[in-house]
Amino acid sequence: MSNNIDHNKIDNLLQFILLEAGRDEDFKSRSLGEIHLIKYVYLADLKFAEENNGQTYTGLPWRFHHFGPWETSLWEKIDPALKKINAEKQELSSDKYGNFVRWQLSDDVLYEEKRKNLPFIIKVTLPKYIQEFCNYTPELLHFVYATYPMLKAAPEDVLDFMPSIQTPIIEPKDKVIEPKLTPRQIKKRKEKILAFKSYIKKQFENKKDSNDEVEVIPNYDETFFEGLAWLDSLAGEKIKPIQADAVISDNVWKSKARFDEKL
C-alpha cells in the first residue's frame, strides 16, 4: 500500500540522509554510495508506514529485487538530487566491486533546513540507523533484509508495508508421549545412571588429587558403554545418512517460517 510518488519528498530525504552521514565524527563513515542511500530511504518509508497504516512517506512502489528492496526511479533521482546541494561526488573503481560512486557533504545549516521538512518519526529514527550502520554495507543489508516487508515477499513482488499482525500461538498437533517403564526398569535405569555418574566423578577426583599430570584411561566396561548408550538415546533416533537432490519450492518465500517468530 502506498501514496502517489512525491518527488520533492524524495529529493529532500536523499539530501538529508547524506547530510546526516556528513555529521559523523569518523571521516570514513561520511561518504555514502547508491546502495546505502536507497536502503536508508527504504527504512524511512518503513518507519513512516508503521505509524500510517502501511502508507509510505515517498509513495515509491518498492519491489523485492535480487536480494533486497529496490526502486528504479529512486536510483535515477540520486545523482540530480545530490547535485542540487553541491555534494562532492567520487567515481571509484576496484577489482572486487568494479566502478562505483560515493557522495559526501557536511553542512550544518543545510542539514537543519532539510531536517525540518521531515515527519517527526523519520527525523527521530532515521539518524539512529545512519549512525549505527553508516556505510558499512553488510550490516546495513542484513538489517534491511530482515524487515517484515521483505520477509513477507517473494522475488519481484511489490512490498507490502502494512504493519505485521501478531500470529496466534499454535499448539503442536502431536505430543511426544514417553513410554511407561515398569518399577523394575526404573530401578535398573537409576542404577546405571548412578554408576556412570560415580565413575565420572571418581576419574575427576583421581586427577585432582594427583600432583603429576597423568593420562586417565577409562575403564571400558559394560557400565561405561551402557552409560554412553543412555546419553545417546536422549537425542532420539540416529539420522540415517542418505544421498539425494534437494528441491525447494518457490512457496518458501511466503512461508510463515520466514516471518513468524514463534515457528
Backbone bond lengths (Angstrom), bond angles and torsions (degrees), N, CA, C in turn:
res aa  C-N    CA-C-N  psi(-1)  N-CA   C-N-CA  omega(-1)  CA-C   N-CA-C  phi
1 M - - - 1.461 - - 1.523 108.21 -
2 S 1.351 118.43 133.05 1.463 119.93 -177.18 1.519 110.64 -152.57
3 N 1.326 115.98 164.55 1.448 122.05 174.48 1.514 108.63 -88.59
4 N 1.355 116.65 179.53 1.452 120.14 170.56 1.524 108.68 -68.34
5 I 1.327 115.83 148.69 1.465 120.38 -177.78 1.524 109.79 -65.86
6 D 1.313 116.79 130.33 1.465 123.07 177.92 1.525 108.13 -113.22
7 H 1.331 116.63 103.50 1.460 121.16 -174.29 1.528 112.68 -68.95
8 N 1.313 117.60 -32.03 1.465 119.78 177.52 1.526 110.99 -66.06
9 K 1.330 116.29 -40.18 1.464 120.18 177.17 1.528 110.64 -62.70
10 I 1.326 115.87 -41.31 1.464 120.43 -178.70 1.525 110.50 -63.91
11 D 1.347 117.14 -46.33 1.468 120.76 179.32 1.521 110.49 -59.69
12 N 1.318 116.79 -47.16 1.464 121.00 -178.23 1.523 110.94 -63.32
13 L 1.326 116.05 -39.19 1.465 120.67 -178.68 1.523 110.76 -67.76
14 L 1.318 118.04 -45.02 1.468 121.66 177.59 1.532 110.63 -59.27
15 Q 1.306 115.79 -43.17 1.466 120.47 -179.08 1.527 111.05 -66.55
16 F 1.321 116.02 -41.25 1.460 119.97 178.30 1.522 111.29 -62.39
17 I 1.322 117.21 -43.15 1.465 121.37 -179.01 1.521 110.47 -58.95
18 L 1.332 116.90 -46.37 1.463 120.00 -179.60 1.532 110.81 -65.63
19 L 1.322 117.03 -40.04 1.464 120.36 179.79 1.524 111.74 -68.84
20 E 1.333 117.21 -33.97 1.471 120.27 175.03 1.520 110.45 -63.57
21 A 1.331 116.94 -43.76 1.466 120.54 177.06 1.520 110.71 -62.94
22 G 1.331 117.66 -32.72 1.459 122.00 179.97 1.508 114.00 -67.93
23 R 1.324 117.23 -12.81 1.462 121.78 178.41 1.524 112.23 -87.22
24 D 1.329 117.28 -6.54 1.463 121.07 -178.32 1.527 110.57 -65.54
25 E 1.335 116.41 136.94 1.455 121.07 -179.53 1.524 112.15 -67.92
26 D 1.334 115.97 -27.48 1.462 120.76 178.27 1.522 108.54 -84.99
27 F 1.321 116.36 113.10 1.461 121.45 -175.34 1.525 111.66 -57.62
28 K 1.333 117.31 -35.17 1.464 121.30 -177.14 1.528 112.15 -68.15
29 S 1.331 116.82 -21.94 1.461 120.43 -177.63 1.524 113.02 -87.91
30 R 1.318 117.05 -4.07 1.461 120.02 -173.04 1.521 114.17 -79.95
31 S 1.313 118.44 -24.70 1.463 120.57 -176.31 1.521 110.31 -89.75
32 L 1.335 115.46 136.76 1.453 121.13 -179.08 1.521 110.30 -123.13
33 G 1.327 115.17 147.21 1.453 121.21 175.71 1.520 110.85 -103.03
34 E 1.311 115.81 -179.84 1.463 120.92 -178.26 1.524 111.87 -58.22
35 I 1.335 116.08 -43.01 1.461 119.94 -176.78 1.522 111.37 -62.64
36 H 1.350 116.68 -37.62 1.469 120.15 -179.39 1.534 110.19 -69.84
37 L 1.319 116.83 -45.73 1.462 120.75 -178.42 1.532 111.33 -61.17
38 I 1.321 116.25 -43.77 1.469 120.26 -179.44 1.520 111.24 -63.44
39 K 1.321 116.21 -43.30 1.466 119.05 -177.48 1.525 111.41 -70.04
40 Y 1.330 118.23 -32.88 1.468 119.58 177.47 1.531 111.07 -71.38
41 V 1.332 117.89 -34.49 1.466 120.16 174.12 1.531 109.39 -63.73
42 Y 1.325 115.78 -40.95 1.470 120.29 177.07 1.532 110.84 -59.44
43 L 1.331 116.88 -44.84 1.470 119.50 -179.61 1.528 111.43 -65.64
44 A 1.324 116.88 -33.50 1.464 120.06 176.00 1.530 110.07 -64.41
45 D 1.329 116.94 -44.25 1.462 120.92 177.35 1.528 110.97 -63.05
46 L 1.317 116.15 -38.74 1.460 121.18 -179.10 1.527 110.96 -63.04
47 K 1.327 117.38 -49.02 1.465 120.50 -178.68 1.532 111.32 -65.99
48 F 1.330 116.52 -37.27 1.458 120.17 178.93 1.531 109.89 -65.93
49 A 1.346 116.12 -41.74 1.464 121.00 -178.13 1.519 111.98 -65.19
50 E 1.314 117.41 -31.35 1.465 120.93 179.78 1.523 112.01 -62.22
51 E 1.324 116.98 -26.88 1.464 120.67 -178.95 1.528 112.49 -106.31
52 N 1.338 116.78 1.90 1.457 119.52 -175.65 1.529 112.41 -133.38
53 N 1.328 114.99 41.01 1.461 121.68 172.77 1.529 112.98 54.18
54 G 1.325 116.57 39.33 1.454 121.04 175.79 1.510 115.13 86.34
55 Q 1.336 118.10 -2.92 1.464 121.10 177.84 1.525 109.55 -80.01
56 T 1.333 117.03 129.70 1.461 119.91 179.84 1.523 111.25 -85.46
57 Y 1.310 115.80 163.42 1.465 121.23 -178.50 1.529 111.24 -74.43
58 T 1.325 117.41 -43.77 1.469 121.05 -175.34 1.521 112.85 -86.17
59 G 1.328 117.35 -23.34 1.454 120.28 -175.56 1.510 113.77 79.21
60 L 1.330 117.80 7.87 1.462 121.76 -178.93 1.534 110.92 -68.40
61 P 1.346 117.81 138.81 1.473 120.85 177.38 1.527 110.67 -84.42
62 W 1.297 117.24 80.15 1.462 122.32 -177.83 1.521 111.21 -62.90
63 R 1.330 115.38 142.33 1.464 121.67 176.84 1.523 110.39 -127.33
64 F 1.322 114.95 154.74 1.467 122.16 171.80 1.531 105.82 -82.99
65 H 1.327 115.72 96.69 1.465 120.92 -176.41 1.526 109.37 -116.21
66 H 1.330 115.81 129.46 1.463 121.37 -173.59 1.534 108.18 56.43
67 F 1.349 117.48 -106.48 1.461 118.95 -176.28 1.526 113.48 -113.02
68 G 1.299 118.70 -1.58 1.457 117.97 -174.20 1.518 113.30 -152.90
69 P 1.349 116.62 -177.61 1.460 121.27 178.66 1.527 110.53 -70.53
70 W 1.319 116.30 136.99 1.464 120.79 -175.93 1.526 109.93 -147.80
71 E 1.346 115.52 148.47 1.447 120.95 175.07 1.530 107.19 -149.25
72 T 1.316 116.47 115.69 1.471 121.34 -172.05 1.518 112.84 -62.62
73 S 1.338 118.20 -43.39 1.463 119.95 -178.10 1.525 111.47 -63.96
74 L 1.339 117.46 -29.29 1.461 120.68 175.68 1.519 110.25 -67.05
75 W 1.323 116.17 -45.48 1.463 120.70 178.47 1.529 110.40 -58.39
76 E 1.326 117.44 -39.15 1.465 121.30 -179.31 1.520 112.14 -69.84
77 K 1.321 118.00 -21.83 1.466 121.50 -177.77 1.522 113.70 -88.44
78 I 1.311 117.30 -12.63 1.465 119.69 -175.57 1.523 111.66 -59.08
79 D 1.316 116.74 -54.57 1.472 120.65 -175.59 1.529 112.54 -59.25
80 P 1.347 119.48 -53.59 1.474 118.27 -179.73 1.526 113.65 -64.48
81 A 1.341 117.77 -34.71 1.470 119.97 -179.33 1.522 111.13 -65.56
82 L 1.327 117.62 -40.09 1.460 120.69 -177.81 1.525 112.21 -80.72
83 K 1.320 116.91 -24.99 1.474 119.65 174.85 1.521 110.57 -67.82
84 K 1.347 117.21 -30.34 1.469 121.11 179.87 1.520 112.37 -61.12
85 I 1.341 117.16 -28.80 1.470 119.63 -179.53 1.537 111.05 -106.56
86 N 1.337 115.25 16.53 1.477 121.86 176.12 1.525 112.76 57.06
87 A 1.328 115.55 42.53 1.456 119.61 176.80 1.525 110.04 -69.99
88 E 1.323 114.69 146.44 1.468 120.60 178.04 1.525 109.35 -75.79
89 K 1.323 115.92 125.98 1.458 121.34 -178.11 1.520 110.19 -113.50
90 Q 1.333 115.53 129.50 1.460 121.68 177.51 1.521 109.43 -118.01
91 E 1.314 115.78 128.04 1.462 120.83 174.97 1.520 107.82 -102.70
92 L 1.322 115.63 115.27 1.460 121.66 -172.82 1.523 110.36 -119.65
93 S 1.321 115.33 169.31 1.462 120.40 176.48 1.519 109.18 -150.69
94 S 1.329 115.34 151.23 1.455 121.05 176.82 1.519 108.57 -149.39
95 D 1.317 115.62 158.55 1.468 120.29 178.79 1.523 111.15 -63.88
96 K 1.342 116.49 -33.11 1.462 121.18 -175.56 1.524 112.70 -80.66
97 Y 1.372 116.97 -42.73 1.456 120.46 -172.78 1.525 114.11 -109.78
98 G 1.305 118.17 -4.21 1.460 120.44 -178.12 1.521 110.72 72.88
99 N 1.331 117.01 -148.30 1.470 121.79 179.78 1.527 110.34 -84.25
100 F 1.314 116.73 137.14 1.462 120.96 176.82 1.515 109.52 -152.48
101 V 1.338 115.22 166.14 1.465 121.64 -174.40 1.518 109.62 -122.15
102 R 1.319 115.69 144.24 1.464 121.90 173.68 1.527 109.20 -130.81
103 W 1.345 115.59 139.28 1.467 120.93 176.55 1.525 109.61 -115.76
104 Q 1.354 113.81 155.50 1.465 118.98 179.93 1.518 109.74 -155.59
105 L 1.345 116.08 141.48 1.462 120.52 176.24 1.524 109.16 -163.62
106 S 1.320 116.24 136.51 1.461 122.31 176.70 1.527 108.32 -127.65
107 D 1.331 116.89 116.63 1.464 121.51 -177.85 1.527 107.46 -158.97
108 D 1.330 117.32 101.97 1.459 121.36 -175.43 1.527 113.23 -65.53
109 V 1.325 117.17 -37.05 1.470 120.49 -179.73 1.528 110.46 -66.38
110 L 1.338 115.93 -47.71 1.457 120.75 178.67 1.528 110.86 -64.79
111 Y 1.317 116.41 -35.22 1.466 121.51 178.42 1.528 110.55 -58.60
112 E 1.336 117.37 -47.73 1.462 121.35 -179.34 1.522 111.07 -65.39
113 E 1.326 116.62 -34.72 1.462 120.76 179.15 1.532 110.73 -65.12
114 K 1.327 116.19 -43.33 1.468 120.31 -179.98 1.529 110.95 -71.89
115 R 1.302 115.83 -35.74 1.464 120.83 -176.97 1.527 112.15 -65.63
116 K 1.321 117.45 -38.84 1.470 120.24 -174.77 1.531 111.86 -68.18
117 N 1.329 117.58 -17.32 1.466 120.94 -180.00 1.523 113.30 -88.59
118 L 1.338 117.11 0.18 1.463 120.96 -177.09 1.529 111.66 -97.03
119 P 1.329 117.65 150.80 1.475 120.50 173.68 1.532 110.29 -62.25
120 F 1.302 115.80 152.42 1.464 121.20 -176.22 1.527 112.05 -55.53
121 I 1.340 117.32 -45.27 1.462 120.68 -176.16 1.530 111.77 -61.16
122 I 1.324 117.44 -34.35 1.469 120.41 -179.14 1.522 110.98 -76.79
123 K 1.317 117.94 -44.82 1.472 118.64 -176.68 1.527 112.61 -73.94
124 V 1.337 116.42 -11.07 1.461 119.62 175.38 1.529 111.17 -92.52
125 T 1.323 116.83 -42.13 1.476 119.86 -173.76 1.527 113.85 -90.82
126 L 1.335 118.12 -38.94 1.461 120.09 -174.37 1.532 112.96 -61.95
127 P 1.347 120.08 -42.65 1.467 118.85 176.45 1.524 113.65 -56.65
128 K 1.334 117.16 -32.94 1.466 120.10 178.90 1.527 110.72 -64.67
129 Y 1.338 115.91 -41.00 1.460 119.46 177.86 1.526 110.90 -65.03
130 I 1.325 116.12 -43.22 1.469 120.23 -178.42 1.525 110.63 -65.92
131 Q 1.325 116.78 -39.82 1.466 120.12 178.29 1.527 111.26 -67.70
132 E 1.336 117.07 -33.88 1.462 120.41 -177.88 1.521 112.17 -75.35
133 F 1.340 116.71 -45.68 1.459 120.04 -173.30 1.530 114.19 -101.01
134 C 1.337 117.66 -24.58 1.478 121.97 -179.37 1.528 109.20 47.45
135 N 1.351 116.47 -126.06 1.463 120.31 177.57 1.524 111.60 -108.61
136 Y 1.342 115.60 27.52 1.465 120.52 177.38 1.529 108.23 -82.86
137 T 1.306 115.74 92.63 1.461 122.33 -169.42 1.530 114.52 -58.44
138 P 1.328 121.10 -51.50 1.474 119.56 -176.54 1.521 113.05 -57.88
139 E 1.344 117.13 -43.82 1.464 120.13 -178.42 1.528 110.89 -65.53
140 L 1.337 116.60 -41.81 1.463 120.88 179.85 1.527 110.87 -63.82
141 L 1.330 116.46 -46.48 1.463 120.21 -178.77 1.521 111.34 -64.38
142 H 1.326 117.14 -41.44 1.466 120.38 179.04 1.527 110.39 -59.28
143 F 1.313 116.93 -41.75 1.461 121.13 179.95 1.526 110.99 -66.21
144 V 1.330 116.44 -45.80 1.464 121.41 -177.82 1.527 111.39 -65.08
145 Y 1.329 116.67 -42.29 1.467 119.91 -177.89 1.524 112.32 -63.84
146 A 1.329 117.65 -22.02 1.464 121.69 -177.96 1.526 112.90 -94.12
147 T 1.343 118.79 5.58 1.458 120.85 177.90 1.526 109.94 -76.41
148 Y 1.330 116.54 154.79 1.467 119.88 -169.15 1.533 114.72 -64.08
149 P 1.354 122.00 -34.25 1.473 117.65 176.67 1.526 112.31 -62.06
150 M 1.335 116.79 -34.05 1.459 120.23 178.50 1.520 111.55 -72.35
151 L 1.329 117.08 -39.18 1.466 120.95 -176.55 1.522 112.37 -71.57
152 K 1.340 116.81 -19.70 1.459 119.87 179.98 1.528 112.66 -94.63
153 A 1.335 117.54 -1.35 1.468 120.57 -172.11 1.518 112.02 -114.23
154 A 1.337 114.52 160.06 1.456 123.01 172.03 1.528 107.78 -109.03
155 P 1.339 118.06 160.92 1.471 120.38 179.79 1.534 112.53 -50.16
156 E 1.336 115.25 133.08 1.467 126.84 179.28 1.527 113.73 75.89
157 D 1.331 118.79 2.62 1.463 120.48 173.19 1.527 109.85 -71.62
158 V 1.332 115.80 149.47 1.466 120.80 167.38 1.519 107.23 -74.22
159 L 1.328 117.24 132.53 1.465 120.62 -175.39 1.522 111.66 -75.63
160 D 1.313 115.11 138.96 1.454 122.89 178.80 1.524 108.22 -101.70
161 F 1.337 116.62 117.42 1.469 121.32 -176.85 1.532 112.72 -94.87
162 M 1.315 116.81 7.53 1.464 118.25 176.87 1.524 108.98 -62.56
163 P 1.336 118.16 125.10 1.471 120.11 -177.99 1.514 112.18 -53.63
164 S 1.327 115.68 140.70 1.457 121.46 -177.49 1.516 110.80 -65.11
165 I 1.335 115.49 145.26 1.469 122.18 174.87 1.517 107.68 -100.90
166 Q 1.314 116.14 135.78 1.456 120.31 -179.86 1.529 110.19 -59.18
167 T 1.291 116.51 129.10 1.465 121.05 178.51 1.531 109.65 -83.85
168 P 1.348 117.52 142.26 1.474 119.83 -179.44 1.518 111.56 -67.35
169 I 1.321 114.54 152.71 1.460 119.49 177.10 1.530 108.69 -73.99
170 I 1.315 115.88 125.33 1.461 121.24 -179.28 1.516 108.71 -102.10
171 E 1.322 115.77 121.82 1.456 120.02 178.96 1.531 109.46 -73.51
172 P 1.319 117.60 142.77 1.464 119.40 178.20 1.520 111.39 -61.96
173 K 1.329 116.50 140.46 1.466 120.77 -178.03 1.524 111.53 -70.51
174 D 1.312 115.58 -42.80 1.466 119.99 -175.96 1.517 110.12 -112.28
175 K 1.297 117.32 123.63 1.450 121.48 176.52 1.523 109.50 -98.37
176 V 1.329 114.35 138.50 1.461 119.25 -179.94 1.518 109.08 -77.57
177 I 1.313 116.78 121.89 1.471 122.04 -179.64 1.527 108.87 -107.84
178 E 1.333 116.04 118.70 1.455 119.77 -179.62 1.527 109.40 -74.05
179 P 1.321 117.01 140.62 1.470 120.17 179.57 1.525 110.66 -64.27
180 K 1.329 116.00 142.32 1.456 121.04 178.76 1.529 110.05 -77.42
181 L 1.330 115.23 137.29 1.459 120.60 179.87 1.524 109.84 -105.15
182 T 1.329 114.75 149.39 1.465 119.64 175.67 1.519 108.71 -75.29
183 P 1.347 118.75 159.38 1.459 120.75 178.03 1.533 112.03 -54.64
184 R 1.314 117.31 -37.09 1.466 120.94 -179.92 1.533 110.45 -65.97
185 Q 1.352 116.21 -42.55 1.462 119.99 178.97 1.524 111.71 -65.49
186 I 1.337 115.78 -38.46 1.461 120.31 178.48 1.525 110.46 -63.46
187 K 1.331 116.36 -42.21 1.459 121.14 179.97 1.524 111.16 -63.13
188 K 1.343 117.08 -47.19 1.461 121.18 -179.54 1.524 111.12 -63.73
189 R 1.343 115.76 -37.14 1.465 120.02 178.96 1.519 110.72 -63.88
190 K 1.349 116.27 -44.08 1.459 120.36 179.08 1.521 111.26 -63.69
191 E 1.323 116.22 -39.66 1.468 120.18 179.21 1.524 111.42 -62.19
192 K 1.323 117.11 -42.13 1.463 120.92 179.11 1.529 111.71 -65.22
193 I 1.330 115.66 -41.60 1.464 119.68 -179.98 1.527 110.42 -64.68
194 L 1.343 116.53 -45.59 1.463 120.68 -179.95 1.518 111.33 -63.27
195 A 1.334 116.85 -38.74 1.462 120.58 179.29 1.516 110.96 -65.41
196 F 1.292 115.58 -40.63 1.473 120.19 179.99 1.527 110.45 -67.02
197 K 1.347 116.37 -43.57 1.469 120.39 178.71 1.519 110.88 -63.31
198 S 1.329 116.04 -40.62 1.462 120.79 179.62 1.516 111.34 -63.31
199 Y 1.319 115.78 -38.91 1.464 120.69 179.68 1.532 110.37 -64.46
200 I 1.314 117.19 -46.63 1.462 121.63 -179.66 1.521 110.57 -62.88
201 K 1.353 116.37 -43.38 1.453 121.05 -179.46 1.523 111.26 -61.91
202 K 1.324 116.53 -41.97 1.468 121.58 -179.07 1.526 111.09 -63.98
203 Q 1.342 116.18 -38.29 1.464 119.63 179.54 1.533 111.10 -64.39
204 F 1.328 116.46 -40.68 1.460 119.91 178.36 1.521 111.71 -67.19
205 E 1.334 116.95 -39.15 1.459 120.80 179.71 1.519 110.79 -66.28
206 N 1.322 117.04 -40.56 1.468 120.50 177.75 1.522 111.75 -61.39
207 K 1.326 115.31 -39.73 1.472 119.61 -178.88 1.527 110.32 -71.70
208 K 1.351 115.79 -35.72 1.467 120.72 -178.64 1.522 111.38 -69.40
209 D 1.343 116.67 -38.66 1.465 121.24 -177.95 1.525 112.47 -75.54
210 S 1.306 117.22 -19.81 1.463 120.07 -177.35 1.521 110.60 -82.55
211 N 1.347 117.53 133.29 1.469 121.76 177.52 1.518 111.35 -78.41
212 D 1.316 116.53 -29.82 1.459 120.87 -178.83 1.518 109.07 -95.48
213 E 1.342 114.01 148.85 1.448 118.93 175.48 1.518 108.94 -74.87
214 V 1.316 115.73 117.21 1.453 120.21 -179.72 1.514 108.93 -125.20
215 E 1.275 115.20 150.20 1.453 120.56 178.20 1.525 108.59 -83.45
216 V 1.334 115.35 121.81 1.457 120.53 179.53 1.519 108.14 -88.88
217 I 1.306 115.59 117.74 1.456 120.54 -179.23 1.526 107.95 -101.07
218 P 1.339 117.49 115.92 1.468 119.55 -178.66 1.524 111.53 -62.66
219 N 1.310 113.41 152.09 1.455 120.20 175.50 1.530 107.07 -90.63
220 Y 1.310 116.15 99.78 1.455 120.20 -174.30 1.535 110.85 -77.99
221 D 1.321 115.00 68.19 1.453 118.95 179.17 1.523 110.38 -97.09
222 E 1.308 115.99 -173.44 1.467 120.83 -176.20 1.522 111.30 -62.85
223 T 1.336 117.40 -38.64 1.460 121.18 -179.28 1.533 111.25 -63.12
224 F 1.330 115.14 -40.59 1.463 120.56 179.95 1.531 110.62 -59.46
225 F 1.322 116.98 -51.38 1.454 120.67 -176.35 1.527 112.09 -70.31
226 E 1.329 116.62 -32.82 1.447 119.08 175.88 1.526 110.54 -65.67
227 G 1.334 116.40 -36.73 1.471 120.63 177.43 1.513 111.41 -64.92
228 L 1.345 116.37 -43.95 1.461 119.45 178.24 1.523 111.06 -63.53
229 A 1.313 116.14 -40.75 1.458 120.37 179.99 1.522 110.49 -63.30
230 W 1.337 116.11 -38.47 1.465 119.34 178.98 1.525 110.98 -65.71
231 L 1.339 117.32 -42.52 1.465 120.58 178.01 1.523 110.88 -62.24
232 D 1.329 116.63 -41.71 1.462 120.19 178.68 1.522 111.60 -64.11
233 S 1.332 116.38 -33.88 1.465 119.48 -177.12 1.521 112.17 -67.43
234 L 1.349 117.40 -22.84 1.459 120.80 179.57 1.523 111.97 -65.57
235 A 1.325 116.43 -25.15 1.466 120.50 -179.38 1.524 112.21 -83.08
236 G 1.315 117.48 -3.68 1.453 120.50 -179.16 1.520 112.06 90.89
237 E 1.308 115.13 -168.02 1.450 119.67 -178.58 1.533 111.02 -69.10
238 K 1.310 115.59 145.78 1.458 120.18 178.77 1.523 110.35 -68.66
239 I 1.335 115.27 144.27 1.462 120.62 177.68 1.525 108.83 -81.44
240 K 1.307 114.99 124.48 1.456 118.80 -179.52 1.529 109.56 -82.83
241 P 1.333 117.56 126.32 1.471 119.63 -179.75 1.520 111.75 -68.16
242 I 1.336 116.17 136.23 1.461 121.01 176.34 1.525 108.85 -136.49
243 Q 1.288 116.51 162.59 1.460 121.77 175.92 1.517 107.87 -116.33
244 A 1.343 116.48 121.68 1.460 119.99 -176.00 1.522 109.98 -156.53
245 D 1.306 116.52 164.86 1.463 122.79 175.86 1.522 108.50 -98.15
246 A 1.334 116.57 129.21 1.466 121.06 179.58 1.520 109.93 -89.53
247 V 1.321 116.44 129.16 1.460 122.40 176.67 1.524 107.48 -117.62
248 I 1.334 116.92 118.60 1.462 122.20 -176.67 1.519 109.32 -104.61
249 S 1.306 116.66 124.87 1.458 121.63 -179.41 1.526 110.96 -71.27
250 D 1.337 116.26 149.46 1.464 120.46 175.13 1.522 111.76 -65.22
251 N 1.338 116.66 -16.93 1.464 120.25 179.19 1.525 112.62 -65.41
252 V 1.331 116.97 -13.57 1.460 120.05 -178.47 1.525 111.52 -61.39
253 W 1.346 117.01 -28.08 1.471 119.62 -179.33 1.522 111.55 -63.44
254 K 1.344 116.32 -31.93 1.468 119.97 -178.71 1.530 112.00 -98.94
255 S 1.325 116.88 9.08 1.456 121.00 -179.30 1.524 110.98 -68.47
256 K 1.336 116.52 142.24 1.462 120.71 177.74 1.523 112.00 -62.13
257 A 1.322 115.72 -21.72 1.471 119.45 -178.68 1.519 111.05 -62.64
258 R 1.336 118.86 -21.39 1.458 121.53 -179.46 1.514 112.68 -79.68
259 F 1.348 117.45 -27.83 1.468 118.04 -173.94 1.515 114.94 -129.67
260 D 1.333 117.70 -10.79 1.474 120.04 -179.08 1.523 109.28 -92.83
261 E 1.320 116.52 109.73 1.463 121.76 -176.38 1.517 112.63 -64.71
262 K 1.325 117.90 -18.65 1.464 120.06 -176.87 1.525 112.57 -85.70
263 L 1.323 117.10 -4.98 1.469 119.62 178.23 1.509 110.62 -96.23
